[in-house]
Amino acid sequence: MNRLPPLKSLQAFEVAGRHLSFTEAARELNVTPGAISQQIRLLEEFLEIKLFKRMNRLIVLTDA
């Protein structure tokens, strides 16, 4: 049976990708920026790919 990624991780990815900001994603989802970062990290580990390039406080979507 195929496993699916956690819904919270997918939601965090969608909102962070739309805002290109973990802080703005956290505000929209009413969580901390650290929680967004953790969910993105879990999704990246699940998919075994990097989804964002992190440059200080700036994030950019990768080609993945």
PDBQT receptor file of N, H, CA, C and O in Angstrom, charges set to zero:
ATOM      1  N   MET A   1       0.831  -1.176   0.000  1.00  0.00    +0.000 N 
ATOM      2  CA  MET A   1       0.000   0.000   0.000  1.00  0.00    +0.000 C 
ATOM      3  C   MET A   1       0.883   1.250   0.000  1.00  0.00    +0.000 C 
ATOM      4  O   MET A   1       1.834   1.336   0.776  1.00  0.00    +0.000 OA
ATOM      5  N   ASN A   2       0.573   2.211  -0.860  1.00  0.00    +0.000 N 
ATOM      6  H   ASN A   2      -0.200   2.141  -1.491  1.00  0.00    +0.000 HD
ATOM      7  CA  ASN A   2       1.345   3.444  -0.937  1.00  0.00    +0.000 C 
ATOM      8  C   ASN A   2       1.017   4.348   0.238  1.00  0.00    +0.000 C 
ATOM      9  O   ASN A   2      -0.142   4.518   0.617  1.00  0.00    +0.000 OA
ATOM     10  N   ARG A   3       2.054   4.915   0.796  1.00  0.00    +0.000 N 
ATOM     11  H   ARG A   3       2.996   4.777   0.489  1.00  0.00    +0.000 HD
ATOM     12  CA  ARG A   3       1.850   5.894   1.864  1.00  0.00    +0.000 C 
ATOM     13  C   ARG A   3       1.649   7.268   1.248  1.00  0.00    +0.000 C 
ATOM     14  O   ARG A   3       2.194   7.567   0.185  1.00  0.00    +0.000 OA
ATOM     15  N   LEU A   4       0.878   8.089   1.910  1.00  0.00    +0.000 N 
ATOM     16  H   LEU A   4       0.436   7.846   2.774  1.00  0.00    +0.000 HD
ATOM     17  CA  LEU A   4       0.649   9.459   1.473  1.00  0.00    +0.000 C 
ATOM     18  C   LEU A   4       1.344  10.411   2.435  1.00  0.00    +0.000 C 
ATOM     19  O   LEU A   4       1.468  10.109   3.622  1.00  0.00    +0.000 OA
ATOM     20  N   PRO A   5       1.802  11.566   1.934  1.00  0.00    +0.000 N 
ATOM     21  CA  PRO A   5       2.422  12.533   2.845  1.00  0.00    +0.000 C 
ATOM     22  C   PRO A   5       1.369  13.117   3.786  1.00  0.00    +0.000 C 
ATOM     23  O   PRO A   5       0.184  13.146   3.454  1.00  0.00    +0.000 OA
ATOM     24  N   PRO A   6       1.798  13.577   4.947  1.00  0.00    +0.000 N 
ATOM     25  CA  PRO A   6       0.845  14.165   5.897  1.00  0.00    +0.000 C 
ATOM     26  C   PRO A   6       0.147  15.392   5.303  1.00  0.00    +0.000 C 
ATOM     27  O   PRO A   6       0.778  16.213   4.638  1.00  0.00    +0.000 OA
ATOM     28  N   LEU A   7      -1.140  15.504   5.546  1.00  0.00    +0.000 N 
ATOM     29  H   LEU A   7      -1.653  14.837   6.085  1.00  0.00    +0.000 HD
ATOM     30  CA  LEU A   7      -1.926  16.615   5.017  1.00  0.00    +0.000 C 
ATOM     31  C   LEU A   7      -1.407  17.961   5.515  1.00  0.00    +0.000 C 
ATOM     32  O   LEU A   7      -1.369  18.928   4.755  1.00  0.00    +0.000 OA
ATOM     33  N   LYS A   8      -1.008  18.031   6.782  1.00  0.00    +0.000 N 
ATOM     34  H   LYS A   8      -1.039  17.245   7.400  1.00  0.00    +0.000 HD
ATOM     35  CA  LYS A   8      -0.482  19.287   7.327  1.00  0.00    +0.000 C 
ATOM     36  C   LYS A   8       0.775  19.724   6.584  1.00  0.00    +0.000 C 
ATOM     37  O   LYS A   8       0.983  20.919   6.370  1.00  0.00    +0.000 OA
ATOM     38  N   SER A   9       1.607  18.778   6.192  1.00  0.00    +0.000 N 
ATOM     39  H   SER A   9       1.438  17.808   6.366  1.00  0.00    +0.000 HD
ATOM     40  CA  SER A   9       2.820  19.108   5.445  1.00  0.00    +0.000 C 
ATOM     41  C   SER A   9       2.482  19.631   4.059  1.00  0.00    +0.000 C 
ATOM     42  O   SER A   9       3.091  20.593   3.591  1.00  0.00    +0.000 OA
ATOM     43  N   LEU A  10       1.520  19.005   3.402  1.00  0.00    +0.000 N 
ATOM     44  H   LEU A  10       1.026  18.224   3.782  1.00  0.00    +0.000 HD
ATOM     45  CA  LEU A  10       1.094  19.478   2.077  1.00  0.00    +0.000 C 
ATOM     46  C   LEU A  10       0.481  20.869   2.165  1.00  0.00    +0.000 C 
ATOM     47  O   LEU A  10       0.729  21.721   1.312  1.00  0.00    +0.000 OA
ATOM     48  N   GLN A  11      -0.315  21.092   3.196  1.00  0.00    +0.000 N 
ATOM     49  H   GLN A  11      -0.517  20.400   3.889  1.00  0.00    +0.000 HD
ATOM     50  CA  GLN A  11      -0.938  22.401   3.384  1.00  0.00    +0.000 C 
ATOM     51  C   GLN A  11       0.131  23.463   3.656  1.00  0.00    +0.000 C 
ATOM     52  O   GLN A  11       0.067  24.559   3.099  1.00  0.00    +0.000 OA
ATOM     53  N   ALA A  12       1.099  23.154   4.494  1.00  0.00    +0.000 N 
ATOM     54  H   ALA A  12       1.151  22.264   4.947  1.00  0.00    +0.000 HD
ATOM     55  CA  ALA A  12       2.181  24.094   4.786  1.00  0.00    +0.000 C 
ATOM     56  C   ALA A  12       2.970  24.411   3.520  1.00  0.00    +0.000 C 
ATOM     57  O   ALA A  12       3.337  25.564   3.293  1.00  0.00    +0.000 OA
ATOM     58  N   PHE A  13       3.232  23.406   2.697  1.00  0.00    +0.000 N 
ATOM     59  H   PHE A  13       2.934  22.469   2.881  1.00  0.00    +0.000 HD
ATOM     60  CA  PHE A  13       3.951  23.617   1.438  1.00  0.00    +0.000 C 
ATOM     61  C   PHE A  13       3.164  24.527   0.501  1.00  0.00    +0.000 C 
ATOM     62  O   PHE A  13       3.732  25.448  -0.087  1.00  0.00    +0.000 OA
ATOM     63  N   GLU A  14       1.874  24.281   0.357  1.00  0.00    +0.000 N 
ATOM     64  H   GLU A  14       1.412  23.534   0.834  1.00  0.00    +0.000 HD
ATOM     65  CA  GLU A  14       1.054  25.089  -0.556  1.00  0.00    +0.000 C 
ATOM     66  C   GLU A  14       1.034  26.550  -0.127  1.00  0.00    +0.000 C 
ATOM     67  O   GLU A  14       1.215  27.445  -0.953  1.00  0.00    +0.000 OA
ATOM     68  N   VAL A  15       0.816  26.790   1.154  1.00  0.00    +0.000 N 
ATOM     69  H   VAL A  15       0.669  26.063   1.824  1.00  0.00    +0.000 HD
ATOM     70  CA  VAL A  15       0.719  28.170   1.641  1.00  0.00    +0.000 C 
ATOM     71  C   VAL A  15       2.089  28.853   1.599  1.00  0.00    +0.000 C 
ATOM     72  O   VAL A  15       2.182  30.012   1.193  1.00  0.00    +0.000 OA
ATOM     73  N   ALA A  16       3.142  28.163   2.008  1.00  0.00    +0.000 N 
ATOM     74  H   ALA A  16       3.066  27.222   2.338  1.00  0.00    +0.000 HD
ATOM     75  CA  ALA A  16       4.485  28.748   1.957  1.00  0.00    +0.000 C 
ATOM     76  C   ALA A  16       4.901  29.023   0.515  1.00  0.00    +0.000 C 
ATOM     77  O   ALA A  16       5.537  30.040   0.239  1.00  0.00    +0.000 OA
ATOM     78  N   GLY A  17       4.552  28.135  -0.398  1.00  0.00    +0.000 N 
ATOM     79  H   GLY A  17       4.035  27.309  -0.174  1.00  0.00    +0.000 HD
ATOM     80  CA  GLY A  17       4.871  28.350  -1.809  1.00  0.00    +0.000 C 
ATOM     81  C   GLY A  17       4.119  29.525  -2.399  1.00  0.00    +0.000 C 
ATOM     82  O   GLY A  17       4.646  30.241  -3.251  1.00  0.00    +0.000 OA
ATOM     83  N   ARG A  18       2.912  29.725  -1.960  1.00  0.00    +0.000 N 
ATOM     84  H   ARG A  18       2.484  29.143  -1.268  1.00  0.00    +0.000 HD
ATOM     85  CA  ARG A  18       2.107  30.851  -2.450  1.00  0.00    +0.000 C 
ATOM     86  C   ARG A  18       2.660  32.181  -1.940  1.00  0.00    +0.000 C 
ATOM     87  O   ARG A  18       2.713  33.163  -2.680  1.00  0.00    +0.000 OA
ATOM     88  N   HIS A  19       3.070  32.205  -0.672  1.00  0.00    +0.000 N 
ATOM     89  H   HIS A  19       3.027  31.406  -0.071  1.00  0.00    +0.000 HD
ATOM     90  CA  HIS A  19       3.578  33.439  -0.063  1.00  0.00    +0.000 C 
ATOM     91  C   HIS A  19       5.090  33.601  -0.226  1.00  0.00    +0.000 C 
ATOM     92  O   HIS A  19       5.612  34.707  -0.081  1.00  0.00    +0.000 OA
ATOM     93  N   LEU A  20       5.792  32.512  -0.524  1.00  0.00    +0.000 N 
ATOM     94  H   LEU A  20       5.367  31.614  -0.641  1.00  0.00    +0.000 HD
ATOM     95  CA  LEU A  20       7.261  32.486  -0.517  1.00  0.00    +0.000 C 
ATOM     96  C   LEU A  20       7.798  33.016   0.811  1.00  0.00    +0.000 C 
ATOM     97  O   LEU A  20       8.786  33.749   0.858  1.00  0.00    +0.000 OA
ATOM     98  N   SER A  21       7.121  32.624   1.877  1.00  0.00    +0.000 N 
ATOM     99  H   SER A  21       6.319  32.028   1.839  1.00  0.00    +0.000 HD
ATOM    100  CA  SER A  21       7.506  33.068   3.217  1.00  0.00    +0.000 C 
ATOM    101  C   SER A  21       6.937  32.100   4.250  1.00  0.00    +0.000 C 
ATOM    102  O   SER A  21       5.735  31.838   4.276  1.00  0.00    +0.000 OA
ATOM    103  N   PHE A  22       7.819  31.571   5.100  1.00  0.00    +0.000 N 
ATOM    104  H   PHE A  22       8.796  31.784   5.079  1.00  0.00    +0.000 HD
ATOM    105  CA  PHE A  22       7.345  30.722   6.185  1.00  0.00    +0.000 C 
ATOM    106  C   PHE A  22       6.581  31.559   7.209  1.00  0.00    +0.000 C 
ATOM    107  O   PHE A  22       5.622  31.078   7.813  1.00  0.00    +0.000 OA
ATOM    108  N   THR A  23       7.002  32.808   7.405  1.00  0.00    +0.000 N 
ATOM    109  H   THR A  23       7.780  33.199   6.914  1.00  0.00    +0.000 HD
ATOM    110  CA  THR A  23       6.330  33.687   8.362  1.00  0.00    +0.000 C 
ATOM    111  C   THR A  23       4.903  33.985   7.931  1.00  0.00    +0.000 C 
ATOM    112  O   THR A  23       3.979  33.904   8.740  1.00  0.00    +0.000 OA
ATOM    113  N   GLU A  24       4.719  34.328   6.660  1.00  0.00    +0.000 N 
ATOM    114  H   GLU A  24       5.470  34.394   6.003  1.00  0.00    +0.000 HD
ATOM    115  CA  GLU A  24       3.369  34.615   6.160  1.00  0.00    +0.000 C 
ATOM    116  C   GLU A  24       2.506  33.355   6.155  1.00  0.00    +0.000 C 
ATOM    117  O   GLU A  24       1.311  33.413   6.445  1.00  0.00    +0.000 OA
ATOM    118  N   ALA A  25       3.111  32.224   5.827  1.00  0.00    +0.000 N 
ATOM    119  H   ALA A  25       4.082  32.176   5.591  1.00  0.00    +0.000 HD
ATOM    120  CA  ALA A  25       2.371  30.959   5.867  1.00  0.00    +0.000 C 
ATOM    121  C   ALA A  25       1.921  30.661   7.295  1.00  0.00    +0.000 C 
ATOM    122  O   ALA A  25       0.797  30.213   7.522  1.00  0.00    +0.000 OA
ATOM    123  N   ALA A  26       2.806  30.913   8.247  1.00  0.00    +0.000 N 
ATOM    124  H   ALA A  26       3.719  31.277   8.062  1.00  0.00    +0.000 HD
ATOM    125  CA  ALA A  26       2.470  30.677   9.649  1.00  0.00    +0.000 C 
ATOM    126  C   ALA A  26       1.311  31.566  10.089  1.00  0.00    +0.000 C 
ATOM    127  O   ALA A  26       0.415  31.118  10.805  1.00  0.00    +0.000 OA
ATOM    128  N   ARG A  27       1.331  32.823   9.661  1.00  0.00    +0.000 N 
ATOM    129  H   ARG A  27       2.059  33.188   9.080  1.00  0.00    +0.000 HD
ATOM    130  CA  ARG A  27       0.223  33.726  10.011  1.00  0.00    +0.000 C 
ATOM    131  C   ARG A  27      -1.096  33.210   9.449  1.00  0.00    +0.000 C 
ATOM    132  O   ARG A  27      -2.111  33.187  10.146  1.00  0.00    +0.000 OA
ATOM    133  N   GLU A  28      -1.073  32.794   8.177  1.00  0.00    +0.000 N 
ATOM    134  H   GLU A  28      -0.248  32.812   7.612  1.00  0.00    +0.000 HD
ATOM    135  CA  GLU A  28      -2.307  32.319   7.551  1.00  0.00    +0.000 C 
ATOM    136  C   GLU A  28      -2.849  31.066   8.233  1.00  0.00    +0.000 C 
ATOM    137  O   GLU A  28      -4.061  30.906   8.380  1.00  0.00    +0.000 OA
ATOM    138  N   LEU A  29      -1.954  30.189   8.645  1.00  0.00    +0.000 N 
ATOM    139  H   LEU A  29      -0.970  30.319   8.526  1.00  0.00    +0.000 HD
ATOM    140  CA  LEU A  29      -2.367  28.917   9.243  1.00  0.00    +0.000 C 
ATOM    141  C   LEU A  29      -2.446  28.971  10.772  1.00  0.00    +0.000 C 
ATOM    142  O   LEU A  29      -2.769  27.975  11.420  1.00  0.00    +0.000 OA
ATOM    143  N   ASN A  30      -2.147  30.143  11.340  1.00  0.00    +0.000 N 
ATOM    144  H   ASN A  30      -1.885  30.952  10.814  1.00  0.00    +0.000 HD
ATOM    145  CA  ASN A  30      -2.204  30.327  12.796  1.00  0.00    +0.000 C 
ATOM    146  C   ASN A  30      -1.301  29.355  13.553  1.00  0.00    +0.000 C 
ATOM    147  O   ASN A  30      -1.706  28.742  14.541  1.00  0.00    +0.000 OA
ATOM    148  N   VAL A  31      -0.064  29.232  13.060  1.00  0.00    +0.000 N 
ATOM    149  H   VAL A  31       0.265  29.730  12.257  1.00  0.00    +0.000 HD
ATOM    150  CA  VAL A  31       0.955  28.423  13.727  1.00  0.00    +0.000 C 
ATOM    151  C   VAL A  31       2.245  29.245  13.753  1.00  0.00    +0.000 C 
ATOM    152  O   VAL A  31       2.273  30.370  13.255  1.00  0.00    +0.000 OA
ATOM    153  N   THR A  32       3.297  28.695  14.324  1.00  0.00    +0.000 N 
ATOM    154  H   THR A  32       3.275  27.781  14.728  1.00  0.00    +0.000 HD
ATOM    155  CA  THR A  32       4.575  29.399  14.353  1.00  0.00    +0.000 C 
ATOM    156  C   THR A  32       5.353  29.141  13.066  1.00  0.00    +0.000 C 
ATOM    157  O   THR A  32       5.131  28.128  12.403  1.00  0.00    +0.000 OA
ATOM    158  N   PRO A  33       6.270  30.054  12.705  1.00  0.00    +0.000 N 
ATOM    159  CA  PRO A  33       7.130  29.789  11.547  1.00  0.00    +0.000 C 
ATOM    160  C   PRO A  33       7.933  28.494  11.708  1.00  0.00    +0.000 C 
ATOM    161  O   PRO A  33       8.198  27.798  10.728  1.00  0.00    +0.000 OA
ATOM    162  N   GLY A  34       8.315  28.176  12.945  1.00  0.00    +0.000 N 
ATOM    163  H   GLY A  34       8.099  28.742  13.741  1.00  0.00    +0.000 HD
ATOM    164  CA  GLY A  34       9.031  26.929  13.196  1.00  0.00    +0.000 C 
ATOM    165  C   GLY A  34       8.201  25.702  12.858  1.00  0.00    +0.000 C 
ATOM    166  O   GLY A  34       8.730  24.697  12.382  1.00  0.00    +0.000 OA
ATOM    167  N   ALA A  35       6.893  25.787  13.106  1.00  0.00    +0.000 N 
ATOM    168  H   ALA A  35       6.464  26.603  13.493  1.00  0.00    +0.000 HD
ATOM    169  CA  ALA A  35       6.002  24.671  12.770  1.00  0.00    +0.000 C 
ATOM    170  C   ALA A  35       5.919  24.492  11.257  1.00  0.00    +0.000 C 
ATOM    171  O   ALA A  35       5.883  23.364  10.764  1.00  0.00    +0.000 OA
ATOM    172  N   ILE A  36       5.888  25.601  10.523  1.00  0.00    +0.000 N 
ATOM    173  H   ILE A  36       5.917  26.516  10.923  1.00  0.00    +0.000 HD
ATOM    174  CA  ILE A  36       5.877  25.525   9.053  1.00  0.00    +0.000 C 
ATOM    175  C   ILE A  36       7.174  24.893   8.570  1.00  0.00    +0.000 C 
ATOM    176  O   ILE A  36       7.158  23.991   7.732  1.00  0.00    +0.000 OA
ATOM    177  N   SER A  37       8.296  25.368   9.099  1.00  0.00    +0.000 N 
ATOM    178  H   SER A  37       8.310  26.101   9.780  1.00  0.00    +0.000 HD
ATOM    179  CA  SER A  37       9.598  24.826   8.711  1.00  0.00    +0.000 C 
ATOM    180  C   SER A  37       9.672  23.326   8.983  1.00  0.00    +0.000 C 
ATOM    181  O   SER A  37      10.182  22.567   8.159  1.00  0.00    +0.000 OA
ATOM    182  N   GLN A  38       9.166  22.904  10.128  1.00  0.00    +0.000 N 
ATOM    183  H   GLN A  38       8.752  23.521  10.798  1.00  0.00    +0.000 HD
ATOM    184  CA  GLN A  38       9.182  21.480  10.479  1.00  0.00    +0.000 C 
ATOM    185  C   GLN A  38       8.318  20.670   9.512  1.00  0.00    +0.000 C 
ATOM    186  O   GLN A  38       8.730  19.593   9.081  1.00  0.00    +0.000 OA
ATOM    187  N   GLN A  39       7.142  21.161   9.169  1.00  0.00    +0.000 N 
ATOM    188  H   GLN A  39       6.808  22.035   9.519  1.00  0.00    +0.000 HD
ATOM    189  CA  GLN A  39       6.263  20.447   8.242  1.00  0.00    +0.000 C 
ATOM    190  C   GLN A  39       6.893  20.345   6.851  1.00  0.00    +0.000 C 
ATOM    191  O   GLN A  39       6.791  19.310   6.192  1.00  0.00    +0.000 OA
ATOM    192  N   ILE A  40       7.541  21.418   6.413  1.00  0.00    +0.000 N 
ATOM    193  H   ILE A  40       7.625  22.259   6.948  1.00  0.00    +0.000 HD
ATOM    194  CA  ILE A  40       8.220  21.395   5.111  1.00  0.00    +0.000 C 
ATOM    195  C   ILE A  40       9.364  20.383   5.146  1.00  0.00    +0.000 C 
ATOM    196  O   ILE A  40       9.551  19.619   4.200  1.00  0.00    +0.000 OA
ATOM    197  N   ARG A  41      10.125  20.382   6.238  1.00  0.00    +0.000 N 
ATOM    198  H   ARG A  41       9.973  21.003   7.007  1.00  0.00    +0.000 HD
ATOM    199  CA  ARG A  41      11.236  19.435   6.372  1.00  0.00    +0.000 C 
ATOM    200  C   ARG A  41      10.731  17.993   6.341  1.00  0.00    +0.000 C 
ATOM    201  O   ARG A  41      11.341  17.134   5.704  1.00  0.00    +0.000 OA
ATOM    202  N   LEU A  42       9.616  17.725   7.028  1.00  0.00    +0.000 N 
ATOM    203  H   LEU A  42       9.120  18.422   7.546  1.00  0.00    +0.000 HD
ATOM    204  CA  LEU A  42       9.028  16.379   7.011  1.00  0.00    +0.000 C 
ATOM    205  C   LEU A  42       8.606  15.979   5.595  1.00  0.00    +0.000 C 
ATOM    206  O   LEU A  42       8.815  14.839   5.179  1.00  0.00    +0.000 OA
ATOM    207  N   LEU A  43       8.017  16.912   4.864  1.00  0.00    +0.000 N 
ATOM    208  H   LEU A  43       7.847  17.838   5.202  1.00  0.00    +0.000 HD
ATOM    209  CA  LEU A  43       7.591  16.625   3.496  1.00  0.00    +0.000 C 
ATOM    210  C   LEU A  43       8.798  16.382   2.596  1.00  0.00    +0.000 C 
ATOM    211  O   LEU A  43       8.781  15.477   1.762  1.00  0.00    +0.000 OA
ATOM    212  N   GLU A  44       9.849  17.189   2.761  1.00  0.00    +0.000 N 
ATOM    213  H   GLU A  44       9.864  17.925   3.439  1.00  0.00    +0.000 HD
ATOM    214  CA  GLU A  44      11.067  16.989   1.970  1.00  0.00    +0.000 C 
ATOM    215  C   GLU A  44      11.688  15.627   2.258  1.00  0.00    +0.000 C 
ATOM    216  O   GLU A  44      12.161  14.955   1.341  1.00  0.00    +0.000 OA
ATOM    217  N   GLU A  45      11.690  15.219   3.507  1.00  0.00    +0.000 N 
ATOM    218  H   GLU A  45      11.306  15.765   4.252  1.00  0.00    +0.000 HD
ATOM    219  CA  GLU A  45      12.213  13.894   3.857  1.00  0.00    +0.000 C 
ATOM    220  C   GLU A  45      11.337  12.793   3.276  1.00  0.00    +0.000 C 
ATOM    221  O   GLU A  45      11.850  11.793   2.773  1.00  0.00    +0.000 OA
ATOM    222  N   PHE A  46      10.037  12.964   3.338  1.00  0.00    +0.000 N 
ATOM    223  H   PHE A  46       9.620  13.776   3.747  1.00  0.00    +0.000 HD
ATOM    224  CA  PHE A  46       9.102  11.978   2.800  1.00  0.00    +0.000 C 
ATOM    225  C   PHE A  46       9.309  11.807   1.296  1.00  0.00    +0.000 C 
ATOM    226  O   PHE A  46       9.351  10.685   0.793  1.00  0.00    +0.000 OA
ATOM    227  N   LEU A  47       9.437  12.932   0.581  1.00  0.00    +0.000 N 
ATOM    228  H   LEU A  47       9.403  13.844   0.990  1.00  0.00    +0.000 HD
ATOM    229  CA  LEU A  47       9.586  12.903  -0.879  1.00  0.00    +0.000 C 
ATOM    230  C   LEU A  47      11.025  12.694  -1.334  1.00  0.00    +0.000 C 
ATOM    231  O   LEU A  47      11.281  12.395  -2.500  1.00  0.00    +0.000 OA
ATOM    232  N   GLU A  48      11.965  12.854  -0.397  1.00  0.00    +0.000 N 
ATOM    233  H   GLU A  48      11.757  13.097   0.551  1.00  0.00    +0.000 HD
ATOM    234  CA  GLU A  48      13.395  12.738  -0.675  1.00  0.00    +0.000 C 
ATOM    235  C   GLU A  48      13.859  13.747  -1.717  1.00  0.00    +0.000 C 
ATOM    236  O   GLU A  48      14.683  13.427  -2.574  1.00  0.00    +0.000 OA
ATOM    237  N   ILE A  49      13.329  14.960  -1.644  1.00  0.00    +0.000 N 
ATOM    238  H   ILE A  49      12.660  15.220  -0.948  1.00  0.00    +0.000 HD
ATOM    239  CA  ILE A  49      13.761  16.073  -2.500  1.00  0.00    +0.000 C 
ATOM    240  C   ILE A  49      13.676  17.370  -1.704  1.00  0.00    +0.000 C 
ATOM    241  O   ILE A  49      12.911  17.471  -0.744  1.00  0.00    +0.000 OA
ATOM    242  N   LYS A  50      14.464  18.356  -2.110  1.00  0.00    +0.000 N 
ATOM    243  H   LYS A  50      15.085  18.273  -2.889  1.00  0.00    +0.000 HD
ATOM    244  CA  LYS A  50      14.369  19.691  -1.522  1.00  0.00    +0.000 C 
ATOM    245  C   LYS A  50      13.308  20.466  -2.285  1.00  0.00    +0.000 C 
ATOM    246  O   LYS A  50      13.342  20.521  -3.514  1.00  0.00    +0.000 OA
ATOM    247  N   LEU A  51      12.374  21.060  -1.572  1.00  0.00    +0.000 N 
ATOM    248  H   LEU A  51      12.347  21.016  -0.574  1.00  0.00    +0.000 HD
ATOM    249  CA  LEU A  51      11.280  21.809  -2.192  1.00  0.00    +0.000 C 
ATOM    250  C   LEU A  51      11.555  23.305  -2.237  1.00  0.00    +0.000 C 
ATOM    251  O   LEU A  51      11.046  24.009  -3.109  1.00  0.00    +0.000 OA
ATOM    252  N   PHE A  52      12.362  23.792  -1.297  1.00  0.00    +0.000 N 
ATOM    253  H   PHE A  52      12.776  23.220  -0.589  1.00  0.00    +0.000 HD
ATOM    254  CA  PHE A  52      12.694  25.213  -1.222  1.00  0.00    +0.000 C 
ATOM    255  C   PHE A  52      14.197  25.390  -1.114  1.00  0.00    +0.000 C 
ATOM    256  O   PHE A  52      14.890  24.578  -0.502  1.00  0.00    +0.000 OA
ATOM    257  N   LYS A  53      14.696  26.469  -1.721  1.00  0.00    +0.000 N 
ATOM    258  H   LYS A  53      14.134  27.129  -2.219  1.00  0.00    +0.000 HD
ATOM    259  CA  LYS A  53      16.050  26.939  -1.446  1.00  0.00    +0.000 C 
ATOM    260  C   LYS A  53      15.896  27.950  -0.324  1.00  0.00    +0.000 C 
ATOM    261  O   LYS A  53      15.103  28.886  -0.417  1.00  0.00    +0.000 OA
ATOM    262  N   ARG A  54      16.664  27.749   0.735  1.00  0.00    +0.000 N 
ATOM    263  H   ARG A  54      17.308  26.988   0.811  1.00  0.00    +0.000 HD
ATOM    264  CA  ARG A  54      16.590  28.650   1.884  1.00  0.00    +0.000 C 
ATOM    265  C   ARG A  54      17.816  29.548   1.875  1.00  0.00    +0.000 C 
ATOM    266  O   ARG A  54      18.950  29.070   1.908  1.00  0.00    +0.000 OA
ATOM    267  N   MET A  55      17.580  30.855   1.831  1.00  0.00    +0.000 N 
ATOM    268  H   MET A  55      16.659  31.244   1.805  1.00  0.00    +0.000 HD
ATOM    269  CA  MET A  55      18.662  31.834   1.838  1.00  0.00    +0.000 C 
ATOM    270  C   MET A  55      18.338  32.878   2.901  1.00  0.00    +0.000 C 
ATOM    271  O   MET A  55      17.590  33.823   2.654  1.00  0.00    +0.000 OA
ATOM    272  N   ASN A  56      18.921  32.689   4.103  1.00  0.00    +0.000 N 
ATOM    273  H   ASN A  56      19.528  31.921   4.303  1.00  0.00    +0.000 HD
ATOM    274  CA  ASN A  56      18.603  33.531   5.259  1.00  0.00    +0.000 C 
ATOM    275  C   ASN A  56      17.098  33.508   5.491  1.00  0.00    +0.000 C 
ATOM    276  O   ASN A  56      16.556  32.447   5.802  1.00  0.00    +0.000 OA
ATOM    277  N   ARG A  57      16.411  34.616   5.356  1.00  0.00    +0.000 N 
ATOM    278  H   ARG A  57      16.851  35.478   5.103  1.00  0.00    +0.000 HD
ATOM    279  CA  ARG A  57      14.961  34.652   5.585  1.00  0.00    +0.000 C 
ATOM    280  C   ARG A  57      14.176  34.517   4.289  1.00  0.00    +0.000 C 
ATOM    281  O   ARG A  57      12.945  34.527   4.314  1.00  0.00    +0.000 OA
ATOM    282  N   LEU A  58      14.849  34.395   3.176  1.00  0.00    +0.000 N 
ATOM    283  H   LEU A  58      15.849  34.387   3.156  1.00  0.00    +0.000 HD
ATOM    284  CA  LEU A  58      14.194  34.283   1.873  1.00  0.00    +0.000 C 
ATOM    285  C   LEU A  58      14.087  32.812   1.478  1.00  0.00    +0.000 C 
ATOM    286  O   LEU A  58      15.030  32.043   1.668  1.00  0.00    +0.000 OA
ATOM    287  N   ILE A  59      12.942  32.424   0.931  1.00  0.00    +0.000 N 
ATOM    288  H   ILE A  59      12.176  33.049   0.777  1.00  0.00    +0.000 HD
ATOM    289  CA  ILE A  59      12.796  31.069   0.398  1.00  0.00    +0.000 C 
ATOM    290  C   ILE A  59      12.353  31.161  -1.060  1.00  0.00    +0.000 C 
ATOM    291  O   ILE A  59      11.604  32.059  -1.444  1.00  0.00    +0.000 OA
ATOM    292  N   VAL A  60      12.830  30.222  -1.852  1.00  0.00    +0.000 N 
ATOM    293  H   VAL A  60      13.439  29.493  -1.541  1.00  0.00    +0.000 HD
ATOM    294  CA  VAL A  60      12.500  30.154  -3.275  1.00  0.00    +0.000 C 
ATOM    295  C   VAL A  60      12.172  28.704  -3.600  1.00  0.00    +0.000 C 
ATOM    296  O   VAL A  60      12.862  27.792  -3.146  1.00  0.00    +0.000 OA
ATOM    297  N   LEU A  61      11.125  28.490  -4.380  1.00  0.00    +0.000 N 
ATOM    298  H   LEU A  61      10.564  29.232  -4.749  1.00  0.00    +0.000 HD
ATOM    299  CA  LEU A  61      10.783  27.131  -4.801  1.00  0.00    +0.000 C 
ATOM    300  C   LEU A  61      11.879  26.563  -5.699  1.00  0.00    +0.000 C 
ATOM    301  O   LEU A  61      12.427  27.276  -6.539  1.00  0.00    +0.000 OA
ATOM    302  N   THR A  62      12.195  25.294  -5.525  1.00  0.00    +0.000 N 
ATOM    303  H   THR A  62      11.750  24.715  -4.842  1.00  0.00    +0.000 HD
ATOM    304  CA  THR A  62      13.140  24.637  -6.423  1.00  0.00    +0.000 C 
ATOM    305  C   THR A  62      12.398  24.167  -7.671  1.00  0.00    +0.000 C 
ATOM    306  O   THR A  62      11.173  24.269  -7.744  1.00  0.00    +0.000 OA
ATOM    307  N   ASP A  63      13.131  23.660  -8.640  1.00  0.00    +0.000 N 
ATOM    308  H   ASP A  63      14.126  23.577  -8.580  1.00  0.00    +0.000 HD
ATOM    309  CA  ASP A  63      12.512  23.134  -9.855  1.00  0.00    +0.000 C 
ATOM    310  C   ASP A  63      11.773  21.821  -9.602  1.00  0.00    +0.000 C 
ATOM    311  O   ASP A  63      10.978  21.380 -10.432  1.00  0.00    +0.000 OA
ATOM    312  N   ALA A  64      12.041  21.201  -8.454  1.00  0.00    +0.000 N 
ATOM    313  H   ALA A  64      12.688  21.559  -7.780  1.00  0.00    +0.000 HD
ATOM    314  CA  ALA A  64      11.378  19.936  -8.121  1.00  0.00    +0.000 C 
ATOM    315  C   ALA A  64       9.900  20.173  -8.005  1.00  0.00    +0.000 C 
ATOM    316  O   ALA A  64       9.145  19.241  -7.730  1.00  0.00    +0.000 OA
TER     317      ALA A  64
